[in-house]
Amino acid sequence: MRYVWEGMPPDYNRINTLDIVWFVSHIITGTLIVALATLQFNKNFRNRNIATHRLFGKLYVFYSIISVLILWFDIIPRGDACCAVLPKQ
């Protein structure tokens, strides 16, 4: 969330609010995917809470699709999909 308060680093080529919203949305959905995966693929949780497991599975797929679509249509076309690992940072 630092990018919302302090602004985007200049290497990210994100200058308007909509660009920042898409980027932060991608980060948030990715975080939700990882959080849901810890429960979704846990055998003990699955056996005890089958209804919740199914709900989390649907949310996992939904957030995965949203995150990939944001990546595909907003981040990759700019050519800055891997800017976080550039050696100049």
N, C-alpha and C positions, 0 to 999 in steps of 0.2 A: 504494500500500500504506500510505500515511500514515494513511488512515482506520482501518486495523486497529489501529495502534499508538496513535494520538492520539485516536481516537474520531471520530464523525461530527460535522460542523458542525450546529448546532441547526436550521438551515434545511432540512436533509434529512429531517427527521421520521423518523429511524431510531434506535430506542432499544434494540431487543433484538438478540441475536446472530444470529438467523435473518435479520433484515432486512439486517444488515451482510454476511452470507454471500451473499445474493442480489445485493446491490449490487456487491460485489467480484467475484462470478462474472460479472456482466455486463461489468465492466471488463476482466477477464482474457480472456473470450471475444472481446470486441471487439479487444483487442490481438492475439490470435492470428489473427483474421480479417485484420487489416491486414498482419501479418507474412507470412501465407500468400499474400495477394494479390500481394505484391511478387514472389514466385516463380511463382505460378500464372499471372500474365499477362505473364511475361517470355518472349519468343519464343526466345531462346537456351537458356534452361533447359528449356523445353518440348521443343525439338528434340533436346537431348542426353539427357534423362532422362524418357522418356515414362511409364515405370512410376511414378516418383516424382511426376511431374506429375499423373497420375490419382489417386494416393493423396492428394496435397495438395488436389486438387479435391473429393474426397469429404469430407475434413476441413474444407475451407472451407465447404461446404454445411452440414455437421453443426453447426459452431460458429456459423454464421449463424443457423440455425434456433433453436439454444439461446439465443443472445443476444437474438433477437427475442421469443422466448417469455418470457424473464425480463423484458424491457421491457414486454411486453403485459400480463402477469399480475401483476407486482409494482410496477413503477415508475409506469406511466401511471395505474392506478386511484387512486393516492395524490394525484395532481395535482401531483407534483413532478418531472415529466419534464424540465423546463427550468430547474430551480432553479440550475444552475451558471452561468447567464447573467443572473441577476437583478441589477439595478443596485445593490442595497444591499451587494453583496459587494465 
